[in-house]
Amino acid sequence: MTTVVYALVALKPGVDRDEYERYEREVDYVVAGKLASIVSYRTHRITEMPELAGGKWDYVERIEITDRDAYEHDLAAGGKALIAELFEKYLDRSRTHLLWSERIDP
């Protein structure tokens, strides 16, 4: 069964969108590509979204993984510094939400 994590994220006030997207391309994608538990990882800019409880988000990340335990282990081992930097510089932790899902095959 394939597991996909969707992360809804919002930028901190004052963060430059272009700077964040450069970081995604040059750093986040590179680190994600080195983690064995990640099958695919992409960040998508949200261009239209209705106002929902909790506000609006700026991006949605789609992370397809091999196994949740392996993914959490990889993050703890190789992704901890990256996640700390993301929240320190770019993302509003209070407006970051993870949605765990399992694909329903035809």
SULCORUR-V491576 format. One record per helix or strand. SS is the DSSP state (H for helix, E for strand). FROM is the first residue (numbers start at 1). TO is the last residue. If there is no record, write none. Layout:
SS,FROM,TO ; SS,FROM,TO
//
This chain:
E,3,9 ; E,11,11 ; H,17,34 ; E,38,45 ; E,52,52 ; E,55,55 ; E,59,65 ; H,68,89 ; E,91,91 ; H,93,95 ; E,97,102
//
